[in-house]
């Protein structure tokens, strides 16, 4: 292991230390850098991903304890409960930013027989100011964050990972978006000259924060 992300909160290490991963840092443990197939080799057509095999989940601890619940919520320890649903935000766990496809692969690698994990999708709120997840992110002063929504040029359609389509004139979009400039086929929420989070189309290769949604199966 060549390096990793410093974790200073010992409760997230689940008692397992990685002292050699970040020798020069004052860390309780280190989450190794996750590697997958380069983004250019991963298809995001119609919101699907051809995922390369990875060894992250089998070789080290995950940043959330997917096997136990936090004392005050029904969500896995280390995740956040928002409006009755469970999420992992990389920013809140000091995990590195990733491209859209790498972020999705990372989220999926956290899945177990009891929980399915993937990039987050929004509920059926038409106004971004009404969505509790976007309001939570806004209150946490988060940055541009990848979500599970992509564009298919063949279908000329934006689609959530759960199969719902997203209209190009949806009020979730930031003014002037989507603009389809420079192969911007992946969607993320951010705040740019607005007091609340809205949706942007961005190149899938850009590294951004990301939100993983955790669903009991």
C-alpha atoms as an extended CHARMM CRD file, in Angstrom:
* protein
*
       217  EXT
         1         1  UNK       CA              0.0000000000        0.0000000000        0.0000000000  PROA      1               0.0000000000
         2         2  UNK       CA              1.5240000000        3.3040000000       -1.1160000000  PROA      2               0.0000000000
         3         3  UNK       CA             -0.6670000000        5.7510000000        0.7190000000  PROA      3               0.0000000000
         4         4  UNK       CA             -4.1360000000        6.6530000000        1.7740000000  PROA      4               0.0000000000
         5         5  UNK       CA             -6.5580000000        9.1400000000        3.2360000000  PROA      5               0.0000000000
         6         6  UNK       CA             -5.8290000000       10.1720000000        6.8010000000  PROA      6               0.0000000000
         7         7  UNK       CA             -8.5950000000        9.3150000000        9.2840000000  PROA      7               0.0000000000
         8         8  UNK       CA             -8.2600000000       11.1750000000       12.5740000000  PROA      8               0.0000000000
         9         9  UNK       CA            -11.5020000000        9.9460000000       14.1250000000  PROA      9               0.0000000000
        10        10  UNK       CA            -10.5860000000        6.6620000000       15.8330000000  PROA      10              0.0000000000
        11        11  UNK       CA            -14.2260000000        5.5250000000       15.9770000000  PROA      11              0.0000000000
        12        12  UNK       CA            -14.2240000000        5.1670000000       12.1890000000  PROA      12              0.0000000000
        13        13  UNK       CA            -11.2700000000        2.7580000000       12.2400000000  PROA      13              0.0000000000
        14        14  UNK       CA            -13.2160000000       -0.0650000000       13.9040000000  PROA      14              0.0000000000
        15        15  UNK       CA            -10.1570000000       -0.9600000000       15.9690000000  PROA      15              0.0000000000
        16        16  UNK       CA             -7.9950000000       -1.7020000000       12.9440000000  PROA      16              0.0000000000
        17        17  UNK       CA             -4.9870000000        0.5180000000       12.3240000000  PROA      17              0.0000000000
        18        18  UNK       CA             -2.9590000000        1.1660000000        9.1930000000  PROA      18              0.0000000000
        19        19  UNK       CA              0.1590000000        2.7620000000       10.7350000000  PROA      19              0.0000000000
        20        20  UNK       CA              2.3450000000        2.4960000000        7.6210000000  PROA      20              0.0000000000
        21        21  UNK       CA             -0.1070000000        4.0670000000        5.1840000000  PROA      21              0.0000000000
        22        22  UNK       CA              0.3880000000        7.6570000000        6.3220000000  PROA      22              0.0000000000
        23        23  UNK       CA              3.6660000000        7.6340000000        8.2260000000  PROA      23              0.0000000000
        24        24  UNK       CA              4.1170000000       11.3910000000        8.1900000000  PROA      24              0.0000000000
        25        25  UNK       CA              0.6030000000       12.2050000000        9.3870000000  PROA      25              0.0000000000
        26        26  UNK       CA             -1.0600000000       12.0880000000       12.7890000000  PROA      26              0.0000000000
        27        27  UNK       CA             -3.7220000000        9.5810000000       11.8170000000  PROA      27              0.0000000000
        28        28  UNK       CA             -5.6170000000        6.9600000000       13.7650000000  PROA      28              0.0000000000
        29        29  UNK       CA             -5.7270000000        4.9210000000       10.5780000000  PROA      29              0.0000000000
        30        30  UNK       CA             -5.5780000000        5.4520000000        6.8200000000  PROA      30              0.0000000000
        31        31  UNK       CA             -8.0980000000        4.5470000000        4.1640000000  PROA      31              0.0000000000
        32        32  UNK       CA             -6.0980000000        3.3340000000        1.1420000000  PROA      32              0.0000000000
        33        33  UNK       CA             -6.5320000000        5.1090000000       -2.1750000000  PROA      33              0.0000000000
        34        34  UNK       CA             -9.1230000000        3.2120000000       -4.2220000000  PROA      34              0.0000000000
        35        35  UNK       CA             -8.1710000000        2.2580000000       -7.7800000000  PROA      35              0.0000000000
        36        36  UNK       CA            -10.4440000000        1.1030000000      -10.5820000000  PROA      36              0.0000000000
        37        37  UNK       CA            -10.4870000000        1.0050000000      -14.3540000000  PROA      37              0.0000000000
        38        38  UNK       CA             -9.7030000000        4.5310000000      -15.6600000000  PROA      38              0.0000000000
        39        39  UNK       CA            -12.7850000000        6.6590000000      -16.1120000000  PROA      39              0.0000000000
        40        40  UNK       CA            -12.4090000000        6.6460000000      -19.9000000000  PROA      40              0.0000000000
        41        41  UNK       CA            -12.8880000000        2.8680000000      -19.8690000000  PROA      41              0.0000000000
        42        42  UNK       CA            -16.0920000000        2.9190000000      -17.8410000000  PROA      42              0.0000000000
        43        43  UNK       CA            -19.4080000000        3.4090000000      -19.6340000000  PROA      43              0.0000000000
        44        44  UNK       CA            -22.0470000000        5.6340000000      -18.0720000000  PROA      44              0.0000000000
        45        45  UNK       CA            -24.5590000000        5.2600000000      -20.9000000000  PROA      45              0.0000000000
        46        46  UNK       CA            -28.1380000000        5.2860000000      -19.5990000000  PROA      46              0.0000000000
        47        47  UNK       CA            -26.8700000000        5.4640000000      -16.0480000000  PROA      47              0.0000000000
        48        48  UNK       CA            -25.1610000000        2.0650000000      -16.0620000000  PROA      48              0.0000000000
        49        49  UNK       CA            -21.5690000000        1.3290000000      -15.1810000000  PROA      49              0.0000000000
        50        50  UNK       CA            -19.3590000000       -1.5080000000      -16.3380000000  PROA      50              0.0000000000
        51        51  UNK       CA            -17.5130000000       -1.9780000000      -13.0670000000  PROA      51              0.0000000000
        52        52  UNK       CA            -14.0100000000       -3.3930000000      -12.9690000000  PROA      52              0.0000000000
        53        53  UNK       CA            -13.1910000000       -5.8320000000      -10.1480000000  PROA      53              0.0000000000
        54        54  UNK       CA            -11.6370000000       -4.1920000000       -7.1150000000  PROA      54              0.0000000000
        55        55  UNK       CA             -9.9910000000       -5.3410000000       -3.9210000000  PROA      55              0.0000000000
        56        56  UNK       CA            -10.8310000000       -2.3620000000       -1.7200000000  PROA      56              0.0000000000
        57        57  UNK       CA            -13.6340000000       -3.9910000000        0.2430000000  PROA      57              0.0000000000
        58        58  UNK       CA            -11.7520000000       -7.2330000000        0.8560000000  PROA      58              0.0000000000
        59        59  UNK       CA             -8.3750000000       -5.7940000000        1.8480000000  PROA      59              0.0000000000
        60        60  UNK       CA             -9.1110000000       -3.0470000000        4.3580000000  PROA      60              0.0000000000
        61        61  UNK       CA            -11.7300000000       -1.4620000000        6.5700000000  PROA      61              0.0000000000
        62        62  UNK       CA            -14.5550000000        0.6140000000        5.1650000000  PROA      62              0.0000000000
        63        63  UNK       CA            -15.1900000000        4.1440000000        6.4940000000  PROA      63              0.0000000000
        64        64  UNK       CA            -18.5750000000        3.0460000000        7.8610000000  PROA      64              0.0000000000
        65        65  UNK       CA            -19.3640000000        0.0340000000        9.9990000000  PROA      65              0.0000000000
        66        66  UNK       CA            -22.0050000000       -1.4750000000        7.7410000000  PROA      66              0.0000000000
        67        67  UNK       CA            -22.6300000000       -4.2730000000       10.2520000000  PROA      67              0.0000000000
        68        68  UNK       CA            -23.8320000000       -2.0750000000       13.1190000000  PROA      68              0.0000000000
        69        69  UNK       CA            -26.1310000000        0.8610000000       13.6660000000  PROA      69              0.0000000000
        70        70  UNK       CA            -25.2640000000        4.2000000000       15.1870000000  PROA      70              0.0000000000
        71        71  UNK       CA            -26.7410000000        4.5740000000       18.6890000000  PROA      71              0.0000000000
        72        72  UNK       CA            -29.1400000000        7.3840000000       17.7780000000  PROA      72              0.0000000000
        73        73  UNK       CA            -30.1980000000        6.3410000000       14.2610000000  PROA      73              0.0000000000
        74        74  UNK       CA            -31.0470000000        3.2690000000       12.2360000000  PROA      74              0.0000000000
        75        75  UNK       CA            -28.1950000000        3.9710000000        9.8250000000  PROA      75              0.0000000000
        76        76  UNK       CA            -24.7910000000        2.2350000000        9.8160000000  PROA      76              0.0000000000
        77        77  UNK       CA            -22.3070000000        3.8400000000       12.1880000000  PROA      77              0.0000000000
        78        78  UNK       CA            -20.4090000000        6.6200000000       10.4250000000  PROA      78              0.0000000000
        79        79  UNK       CA            -23.1610000000        7.4270000000        7.9370000000  PROA      79              0.0000000000
        80        80  UNK       CA            -25.7370000000       10.2280000000        8.1040000000  PROA      80              0.0000000000
        81        81  UNK       CA            -29.4970000000        9.8870000000        8.4030000000  PROA      81              0.0000000000
        82        82  UNK       CA            -31.4320000000       12.4350000000        6.3560000000  PROA      82              0.0000000000
        83        83  UNK       CA            -35.2340000000       12.3120000000        6.2320000000  PROA      83              0.0000000000
        84        84  UNK       CA            -35.2620000000        8.6160000000        7.1370000000  PROA      84              0.0000000000
        85        85  UNK       CA            -32.6310000000        7.5410000000        4.5760000000  PROA      85              0.0000000000
        86        86  UNK       CA            -28.9350000000        6.7380000000        5.1010000000  PROA      86              0.0000000000
        87        87  UNK       CA            -26.0330000000        8.3810000000        3.2590000000  PROA      87              0.0000000000
        88        88  UNK       CA            -22.2610000000        8.4200000000        3.2890000000  PROA      88              0.0000000000
        89        89  UNK       CA            -20.7180000000       11.7600000000        2.3080000000  PROA      89              0.0000000000
        90        90  UNK       CA            -17.0250000000       11.5670000000        1.4860000000  PROA      90              0.0000000000
        91        91  UNK       CA            -16.4930000000       15.1350000000        2.7040000000  PROA      91              0.0000000000
        92        92  UNK       CA            -17.8300000000       14.3560000000        6.1730000000  PROA      92              0.0000000000
        93        93  UNK       CA            -15.5040000000       11.3230000000        6.4080000000  PROA      93              0.0000000000
        94        94  UNK       CA            -12.4120000000       13.1120000000        4.9970000000  PROA      94              0.0000000000
        95        95  UNK       CA            -12.3000000000       10.7630000000        2.0040000000  PROA      95              0.0000000000
        96        96  UNK       CA            -10.8150000000       11.9230000000       -1.3210000000  PROA      96              0.0000000000
        97        97  UNK       CA            -12.7980000000       13.3280000000       -4.2080000000  PROA      97              0.0000000000
        98        98  UNK       CA            -13.2640000000       11.0480000000       -7.2070000000  PROA      98              0.0000000000
        99        99  UNK       CA            -14.4760000000       10.9860000000      -10.7900000000  PROA      99              0.0000000000
       100       100  UNK       CA            -18.1190000000        9.9990000000      -11.2840000000  PROA      100             0.0000000000
       101       101  UNK       CA            -17.3500000000        6.3970000000      -12.2230000000  PROA      101             0.0000000000
       102       102  UNK       CA            -14.7710000000        5.9460000000       -9.4530000000  PROA      102             0.0000000000
       103       103  UNK       CA            -17.1940000000        7.4490000000       -6.9420000000  PROA      103             0.0000000000
       104       104  UNK       CA            -19.8880000000        5.0070000000       -8.0270000000  PROA      104             0.0000000000
       105       105  UNK       CA            -17.4980000000        2.0590000000       -7.8460000000  PROA      105             0.0000000000
       106       106  UNK       CA            -16.4500000000        3.1460000000       -4.3580000000  PROA      106             0.0000000000
       107       107  UNK       CA            -20.0530000000        3.3650000000       -3.1770000000  PROA      107             0.0000000000
       108       108  UNK       CA            -20.9080000000       -0.0250000000       -4.6610000000  PROA      108             0.0000000000
       109       109  UNK       CA            -17.8800000000       -1.6180000000       -2.9970000000  PROA      109             0.0000000000
       110       110  UNK       CA            -19.4830000000       -0.9080000000        0.3950000000  PROA      110             0.0000000000
       111       111  UNK       CA            -22.4920000000       -3.1370000000       -0.3520000000  PROA      111             0.0000000000
       112       112  UNK       CA            -23.0940000000       -6.2260000000        1.7810000000  PROA      112             0.0000000000
       113       113  UNK       CA            -25.7580000000       -8.9280000000        1.9220000000  PROA      113             0.0000000000
       114       114  UNK       CA            -27.7950000000       -6.6090000000        4.1480000000  PROA      114             0.0000000000
       115       115  UNK       CA            -27.2080000000       -3.2430000000        2.4660000000  PROA      115             0.0000000000
       116       116  UNK       CA            -27.0960000000       -2.0530000000       -1.1400000000  PROA      116             0.0000000000
       117       117  UNK       CA            -24.9330000000        1.0480000000       -1.6590000000  PROA      117             0.0000000000
       118       118  UNK       CA            -24.7570000000        3.2440000000       -4.7690000000  PROA      118             0.0000000000
       119       119  UNK       CA            -24.5190000000        6.9020000000       -5.7230000000  PROA      119             0.0000000000
       120       120  UNK       CA            -27.4630000000        8.7790000000       -4.2710000000  PROA      120             0.0000000000
       121       121  UNK       CA            -30.5970000000        9.7080000000       -6.1720000000  PROA      121             0.0000000000
       122       122  UNK       CA            -33.1240000000       12.3490000000       -5.1770000000  PROA      122             0.0000000000
       123       123  UNK       CA            -36.7460000000       11.7710000000       -4.2720000000  PROA      123             0.0000000000
       124       124  UNK       CA            -39.6570000000       13.2390000000       -6.1570000000  PROA      124             0.0000000000
       125       125  UNK       CA            -39.1440000000       16.8320000000       -5.0850000000  PROA      125             0.0000000000
       126       126  UNK       CA            -39.5360000000       19.2430000000       -7.9940000000  PROA      126             0.0000000000
       127       127  UNK       CA            -38.0690000000       22.2380000000       -6.1840000000  PROA      127             0.0000000000
       128       128  UNK       CA            -34.4680000000       21.9130000000       -4.9360000000  PROA      128             0.0000000000
       129       129  UNK       CA            -35.3380000000       24.1560000000       -1.9920000000  PROA      129             0.0000000000
       130       130  UNK       CA            -37.8160000000       21.5250000000       -0.7820000000  PROA      130             0.0000000000
       131       131  UNK       CA            -35.4710000000       18.5280000000       -0.9300000000  PROA      131             0.0000000000
       132       132  UNK       CA            -34.2370000000       17.5510000000        2.5670000000  PROA      132             0.0000000000
       133       133  UNK       CA            -31.0330000000       15.9620000000        1.2450000000  PROA      133             0.0000000000
       134       134  UNK       CA            -30.0000000000       19.0940000000       -0.6570000000  PROA      134             0.0000000000
       135       135  UNK       CA            -30.8740000000       21.2300000000        2.3520000000  PROA      135             0.0000000000
       136       136  UNK       CA            -28.7120000000       18.9980000000        4.5620000000  PROA      136             0.0000000000
       137       137  UNK       CA            -25.7790000000       19.3500000000        2.1560000000  PROA      137             0.0000000000
       138       138  UNK       CA            -26.2760000000       23.1020000000        2.0110000000  PROA      138             0.0000000000
       139       139  UNK       CA            -26.2800000000       23.3440000000        5.8000000000  PROA      139             0.0000000000
       140       140  UNK       CA            -23.0470000000       21.3140000000        5.8800000000  PROA      140             0.0000000000
       141       141  UNK       CA            -21.4170000000       23.7640000000        3.4210000000  PROA      141             0.0000000000
       142       142  UNK       CA            -20.6370000000       20.9760000000        0.9760000000  PROA      142             0.0000000000
       143       143  UNK       CA            -19.0030000000       21.4500000000       -2.4140000000  PROA      143             0.0000000000
       144       144  UNK       CA            -20.0250000000       20.1350000000       -5.8620000000  PROA      144             0.0000000000
       145       145  UNK       CA            -21.1780000000       16.5760000000       -5.2110000000  PROA      145             0.0000000000
       146       146  UNK       CA            -21.7160000000       13.7040000000       -7.6500000000  PROA      146             0.0000000000
       147       147  UNK       CA            -25.1500000000       12.0610000000       -7.7030000000  PROA      147             0.0000000000
       148       148  UNK       CA            -26.4920000000        9.0430000000       -9.5620000000  PROA      148             0.0000000000
       149       149  UNK       CA            -27.7020000000       10.7550000000      -12.7180000000  PROA      149             0.0000000000
       150       150  UNK       CA            -26.1800000000       10.5790000000      -16.2230000000  PROA      150             0.0000000000
       151       151  UNK       CA            -26.9150000000       11.6020000000      -19.7960000000  PROA      151             0.0000000000
       152       152  UNK       CA            -27.2710000000        9.2850000000      -22.7930000000  PROA      152             0.0000000000
       153       153  UNK       CA            -26.5840000000       10.9520000000      -26.1350000000  PROA      153             0.0000000000
       154       154  UNK       CA            -28.2330000000        8.0090000000      -27.9180000000  PROA      154             0.0000000000
       155       155  UNK       CA            -31.4790000000        8.5180000000      -26.0220000000  PROA      155             0.0000000000
       156       156  UNK       CA            -31.0120000000       12.2730000000      -25.5190000000  PROA      156             0.0000000000
       157       157  UNK       CA            -32.1470000000       11.6970000000      -21.9570000000  PROA      157             0.0000000000
       158       158  UNK       CA            -30.9290000000       12.3010000000      -18.4290000000  PROA      158             0.0000000000
       159       159  UNK       CA            -31.6400000000        9.2630000000      -16.2450000000  PROA      159             0.0000000000
       160       160  UNK       CA            -31.3500000000        8.5450000000      -12.5250000000  PROA      160             0.0000000000
       161       161  UNK       CA            -29.7430000000        5.2610000000      -11.5070000000  PROA      161             0.0000000000
       162       162  UNK       CA            -33.1510000000        3.9920000000      -10.3780000000  PROA      162             0.0000000000
       163       163  UNK       CA            -34.4570000000        4.3360000000      -13.9480000000  PROA      163             0.0000000000
       164       164  UNK       CA            -36.4340000000        7.5620000000      -13.6310000000  PROA      164             0.0000000000
       165       165  UNK       CA            -35.8600000000       10.1570000000      -16.3290000000  PROA      165             0.0000000000
       166       166  UNK       CA            -34.9250000000       13.7400000000      -15.4930000000  PROA      166             0.0000000000
       167       167  UNK       CA            -36.3550000000       16.4200000000      -17.7600000000  PROA      167             0.0000000000
       168       168  UNK       CA            -33.9580000000       18.9890000000      -19.1910000000  PROA      168             0.0000000000
       169       169  UNK       CA            -36.3510000000       21.7100000000      -18.0060000000  PROA      169             0.0000000000
       170       170  UNK       CA            -36.6070000000       20.3710000000      -14.4490000000  PROA      170             0.0000000000
       171       171  UNK       CA            -36.3940000000       23.0410000000      -11.7710000000  PROA      171             0.0000000000
       172       172  UNK       CA            -33.6150000000       20.9770000000      -10.1620000000  PROA      172             0.0000000000
       173       173  UNK       CA            -31.1970000000       22.3170000000      -12.7930000000  PROA      173             0.0000000000
       174       174  UNK       CA            -29.1390000000       25.4120000000      -12.1430000000  PROA      174             0.0000000000
       175       175  UNK       CA            -29.9620000000       28.3350000000      -14.4770000000  PROA      175             0.0000000000
       176       176  UNK       CA            -28.4220000000       27.6660000000      -17.9000000000  PROA      176             0.0000000000
       177       177  UNK       CA            -28.0280000000       23.9470000000      -17.1990000000  PROA      177             0.0000000000
       178       178  UNK       CA            -27.7140000000       21.4330000000      -18.7210000000  PROA      178             0.0000000000
       179       179  UNK       CA            -25.5020000000       23.0900000000      -21.3120000000  PROA      179             0.0000000000
       180       180  UNK       CA            -23.7680000000       20.0020000000      -22.7760000000  PROA      180             0.0000000000
       181       181  UNK       CA            -20.4260000000       21.7740000000      -23.0820000000  PROA      181             0.0000000000
       182       182  UNK       CA            -17.4060000000       19.4730000000      -23.3750000000  PROA      182             0.0000000000
       183       183  UNK       CA            -19.0400000000       16.0490000000      -23.0430000000  PROA      183             0.0000000000
       184       184  UNK       CA            -20.7340000000       16.8910000000      -19.7550000000  PROA      184             0.0000000000
       185       185  UNK       CA            -22.6250000000       13.6350000000      -19.2460000000  PROA      185             0.0000000000
       186       186  UNK       CA            -22.6550000000       13.3030000000      -15.4410000000  PROA      186             0.0000000000
       187       187  UNK       CA            -24.7050000000       15.2060000000      -12.9070000000  PROA      187             0.0000000000
       188       188  UNK       CA            -23.8010000000       16.7190000000       -9.5760000000  PROA      188             0.0000000000
       189       189  UNK       CA            -25.3120000000       19.2370000000       -7.1940000000  PROA      189             0.0000000000
       190       190  UNK       CA            -23.5860000000       22.3980000000       -6.0780000000  PROA      190             0.0000000000
       191       191  UNK       CA            -24.1490000000       26.0130000000       -5.1470000000  PROA      191             0.0000000000
       192       192  UNK       CA            -22.9790000000       28.6580000000       -7.5950000000  PROA      192             0.0000000000
       193       193  UNK       CA            -24.3450000000       32.1800000000       -7.1140000000  PROA      193             0.0000000000
       194       194  UNK       CA            -27.4340000000       30.5740000000       -5.5610000000  PROA      194             0.0000000000
       195       195  UNK       CA            -28.3830000000       30.2620000000       -1.8730000000  PROA      195             0.0000000000
       196       196  UNK       CA            -29.2790000000       26.5880000000       -2.3270000000  PROA      196             0.0000000000
       197       197  UNK       CA            -28.0360000000       23.5010000000       -4.1850000000  PROA      197             0.0000000000
       198       198  UNK       CA            -28.9580000000       22.9670000000       -7.8350000000  PROA      198             0.0000000000
       199       199  UNK       CA            -27.9430000000       20.4380000000      -10.4850000000  PROA      199             0.0000000000
       200       200  UNK       CA            -25.0320000000       20.8660000000      -12.9150000000  PROA      200             0.0000000000
       201       201  UNK       CA            -23.8830000000       18.7780000000      -15.8770000000  PROA      201             0.0000000000
       202       202  UNK       CA            -20.1340000000       18.1750000000      -15.6960000000  PROA      202             0.0000000000
       203       203  UNK       CA            -17.4810000000       16.0320000000      -17.4100000000  PROA      203             0.0000000000
       204       204  UNK       CA            -17.5430000000       12.6060000000      -15.7710000000  PROA      204             0.0000000000
       205       205  UNK       CA            -13.7490000000       12.6590000000      -15.3790000000  PROA      205             0.0000000000
       206       206  UNK       CA            -13.7750000000       15.6440000000      -13.0330000000  PROA      206             0.0000000000
       207       207  UNK       CA            -13.0360000000       14.8370000000       -9.3960000000  PROA      207             0.0000000000
       208       208  UNK       CA            -15.8390000000       15.9320000000       -7.1170000000  PROA      208             0.0000000000
       209       209  UNK       CA            -17.3210000000       15.0610000000       -3.7480000000  PROA      209             0.0000000000
       210       210  UNK       CA            -19.9740000000       12.3520000000       -3.7840000000  PROA      210             0.0000000000
       211       211  UNK       CA            -22.9420000000       11.0290000000       -1.8250000000  PROA      211             0.0000000000
       212       212  UNK       CA            -23.4710000000        7.2740000000       -1.3820000000  PROA      212             0.0000000000
       213       213  UNK       CA            -26.9980000000        6.1030000000       -0.5760000000  PROA      213             0.0000000000
       214       214  UNK       CA            -27.3330000000        3.0720000000        1.7290000000  PROA      214             0.0000000000
       215       215  UNK       CA            -30.4900000000        0.9580000000        1.3370000000  PROA      215             0.0000000000
       216       216  UNK       CA            -31.4130000000       -2.1020000000        3.3970000000  PROA      216             0.0000000000
       217       217  UNK       CA            -32.1450000000       -5.1640000000        1.2390000000  PROA      217             0.0000000000
